Amino acid sequence: MGQTTRVDLALSPPPGILHLAEPVLMTLADLDEVAAIEHEAYPFPWSRGNFVDSLGSGYTGLCLREIQGRLLAYSMLMPVIDEVHLLNLCVARADQRQGLGAALLAASIAAARASGFATMLLEVRPSNLPAIALYQRYGFSVIGRRKNYYPAPDGRREDALVMRLNDLTGIKPETLHVVA
Ligand SMILES: CC(C)(COP(=O)(O)OP(=O)(O)OC[C@H]1O[C@@H](n2cnc3c(N)ncnc32)[C@H](O)[C@@H]1OP(=O)(O)O)[C@@H](O)C(=O)NCCC(=O)NCCS
C-alpha cells in the first residue's frame, strides 16, 4: 500500500456472492461513478477533488463491482506509518443491506493485512448507527472522540468517534454475508 507498493487484493468471495467481481484498485477512471454514489449516500459527501487528491497522494482506493461492471461500493485507505486509516467506506444506496459493506470492509482489511499493517483506524459519526454496527461486528472498538469534527445540518457540528481494529489477522471472509 502507498505510492509504490502494489497491494494483494486476493479475497475469496464467500459462497453465494457469485455475481461480484473481485475488488480492484480505484483509478481516476472510476471517479464519475464514485462521486455519483458518494453524493447520494452522504449528507456531506466528499468532492470529486477529494478522491483525486487521495489517489494522487498514493492512498489505496478499492472498488467493488458487479461482474457486469456496475459500481456497487468503494473504500479509501490511507497508510500512516504502521497503521491504516479507513477514510471512506460506501455502498450505493440501492445496494445497501445485502452484505456488500461487510464484504468491502473485509476486502479492505485483507488489503491492509497483505501490505503488512496490523491495525486499522477510522472516524465515524455517533449518529451513523449502521456503520458503527458494522465496524463493531468486525471487532472495531471505540478508542476516542473528536469534538465537533464533522459538519452537521444547520451549520452545527457533530463529534467523531474514533474506532480501532487491533488485529487485522482475525477477520475471516467466511463470516461474510451471502448476497442472494
Ligand atoms: C455503513 C454501510 C457501508 C453499510 O453497508 P451495507 O452494505 O448496507 O451493510 P451490510 O449489509 O454489509 O451489513 C453488515 C452489518 O452492518 C450493520 N448494518 C448495516 N446497515 C445497518 C442498518 N441500516 N441498521 C443497523 N445495522 C446495520 C449490521 O451490523 C449488519 O449486519 P446484520 O445485517 O447481520 O445486522 C452503508 O450503510 C453505507 O454505505 N452508508 C453510507 C456511507 C457511510 O455512512 N459509510 C460509513 C462512513 S464511516
Ligand as a Chemical Component Dictionary entry (heavy atoms), coordinates in Angstrom:
data_LIG
# 
_chem_comp.id                   LIG 
_chem_comp.type                 NON-POLYMER 
_chem_comp.pdbx_formal_charge   0 
_chem_comp.three_letter_code    LIG 
# 
loop_
_chem_comp_atom.comp_id 
_chem_comp_atom.atom_id 
_chem_comp_atom.alt_atom_id 
_chem_comp_atom.type_symbol 
_chem_comp_atom.charge 
_chem_comp_atom.model_Cartn_x 
_chem_comp_atom.model_Cartn_y 
_chem_comp_atom.model_Cartn_z 
_chem_comp_atom.pdbx_ordinal 
LIG C1  C1  C 0 -22.459 1.738  6.505  1  
LIG C2  C2  C 0 -22.601 0.970  5.186  2  
LIG C3  C3  C 0 -21.228 0.940  4.488  3  
LIG C4  C4  C 0 -23.044 -0.463 5.472  4  
LIG O1  O1  O 0 -23.067 -1.169 4.239  5  
LIG P1  P1  P 0 -24.190 -2.269 3.926  6  
LIG O2  O2  O 0 -23.805 -2.974 2.685  7  
LIG O3  O3  O 0 -25.533 -1.648 3.951  8  
LIG O4  O4  O 0 -24.057 -3.208 5.215  9  
LIG P2  P2  P 0 -24.158 -4.800 5.253  10 
LIG O5  O5  O 0 -25.401 -5.244 4.536  11 
LIG O6  O6  O 0 -22.874 -5.379 4.832  12 
LIG O7  O7  O 0 -24.406 -5.027 6.805  13 
LIG C5  C5  C 0 -23.402 -5.524 7.645  14 
LIG C6  C6  C 0 -23.717 -5.135 9.073  15 
LIG O8  O8  O 0 -23.710 -3.709 9.198  16 
LIG C7  C7  C 0 -24.703 -3.327 10.135 17 
LIG N1  N1  N 0 -25.744 -2.558 9.431  18 
LIG C8  C8  C 0 -25.749 -2.226 8.123  19 
LIG N2  N2  N 0 -26.825 -1.456 7.849  20 
LIG C9  C9  C 0 -27.497 -1.308 9.013  21 
LIG C10 C10 C 0 -28.677 -0.593 9.373  22 
LIG N3  N3  N 0 -29.387 0.110  8.468  23 
LIG N4  N4  N 0 -29.072 -0.621 10.652 24 
LIG C11 C11 C 0 -28.364 -1.304 11.575 25 
LIG N5  N5  N 0 -27.235 -2.020 11.297 26 
LIG C12 C12 C 0 -26.809 -2.001 10.023 27 
LIG C13 C13 C 0 -25.277 -4.589 10.716 28 
LIG O9  O9  O 0 -24.456 -4.987 11.787 29 
LIG C14 C14 C 0 -25.098 -5.530 9.540  30 
LIG O10 O10 O 0 -25.119 -6.863 9.962  31 
LIG P3  P3  P 0 -26.571 -7.628 10.044 32 
LIG O11 O11 O 0 -27.196 -7.483 8.690  33 
LIG O12 O12 O 0 -26.193 -9.011 10.404 34 
LIG O13 O13 O 0 -27.370 -6.914 11.091 35 
LIG C15 C15 C 0 -23.676 1.635  4.280  36 
LIG O14 O14 O 0 -24.855 1.828  5.050  37 
LIG C16 C16 C 0 -23.260 2.955  3.668  38 
LIG O15 O15 O 0 -22.581 2.986  2.642  39 
LIG N6  N6  N 0 -23.690 4.084  4.271  40 
LIG C17 C17 C 0 -23.423 5.421  3.733  41 
LIG C18 C18 C 0 -21.960 5.758  3.815  42 
LIG C19 C19 C 0 -21.455 5.640  5.228  43 
LIG O16 O16 O 0 -22.062 6.125  6.167  44 
LIG N7  N7  N 0 -20.269 4.997  5.369  45 
LIG C20 C20 C 0 -19.590 4.851  6.644  46 
LIG C21 C21 C 0 -18.773 6.058  6.918  47 
LIG S1  S1  S 0 -17.890 5.909  8.452  48 
# 
loop_
_chem_comp_bond.comp_id 
_chem_comp_bond.atom_id_1 
_chem_comp_bond.atom_id_2 
_chem_comp_bond.value_order 
_chem_comp_bond.pdbx_ordinal 
LIG C1  C2  SING 1  
LIG C2  C3  SING 2  
LIG C2  C4  SING 3  
LIG C2  C15 SING 4  
LIG C4  O1  SING 5  
LIG O1  P1  SING 6  
LIG P1  O2  DOUB 7  
LIG P1  O3  SING 8  
LIG P1  O4  SING 9  
LIG O4  P2  SING 10 
LIG P2  O5  DOUB 11 
LIG P2  O6  SING 12 
LIG P2  O7  SING 13 
LIG O7  C5  SING 14 
LIG C5  C6  SING 15 
LIG C6  O8  SING 16 
LIG C6  C14 SING 17 
LIG O8  C7  SING 18 
LIG C7  N1  SING 19 
LIG C7  C13 SING 20 
LIG N1  C8  SING 21 
LIG N1  C12 SING 22 
LIG C8  N2  DOUB 23 
LIG N2  C9  SING 24 
LIG C9  C10 SING 25 
LIG C9  C12 DOUB 26 
LIG C10 N3  SING 27 
LIG C10 N4  DOUB 28 
LIG N4  C11 SING 29 
LIG C11 N5  DOUB 30 
LIG N5  C12 SING 31 
LIG C13 O9  SING 32 
LIG C13 C14 SING 33 
LIG C14 O10 SING 34 
LIG O10 P3  SING 35 
LIG P3  O11 DOUB 36 
LIG P3  O12 SING 37 
LIG P3  O13 SING 38 
LIG C15 O14 SING 39 
LIG C15 C16 SING 40 
LIG C16 O15 DOUB 41 
LIG C16 N6  SING 42 
LIG N6  C17 SING 43 
LIG C17 C18 SING 44 
LIG C18 C19 SING 45 
LIG C19 O16 DOUB 46 
LIG C19 N7  SING 47 
LIG N7  C20 SING 48 
LIG C20 C21 SING 49 
LIG C21 S1  SING 50 
# 
